[in-house]
Amino acid sequence: MVIEEEISEVPRPRQESVPSDDQLARETVLSVLERAAERAEKKEEVVRQRREKAQLLRRQKSELLARDKALALAEAVQQEEVERLRKEAERAKEKALAEEAERQAEVERLCKEEDGPQAQSKPYISHNDARSSVSRNVFGTAVGAQL
């Protein structure tokens, strides 16, 4: 009996409790539900990111359209300004030509007055030559030198 006593005194390894089929089924269902919840969260995150990206793209598109409109407006304003300046330059040129013609006519008239009948025998005096030979006094009347 000594052997029996020795055997009973030897510590026996603890037997772990074996989970029951119900417990295993519950754990399996819980892990499946956890994975399904994780997948659902990931999908929601992907959907949220896509919405944010779509909103950002819409905002950028709107900004680009506004920028394009502003550029088109600026270009139209610039074209109008160019056209206005071109017309203004044309008017100034026409005015200068008219004033030049008036001055030339005045010079020719003054030359004829100074020369009398001799003016017809003299060669044509260019505008620049006439201007250098005719000066104005303080009262604005022509004082010319004989050529």
ABEGO torsion letter per residue (X at the ends): XAAAAAAAABBBBBBBBBBBAAAAAAAAAAAAAAAAAAAAAAAAAAAAAAAAAAAAAAAAAAAAAAAAAAAAAAAAAAAAAAAAAAAAAAAAAAAAAAAAAAAAAAAAAAAAAAAEAAAAABBBBBAAAAAAABBBBAAGBBBBBBX
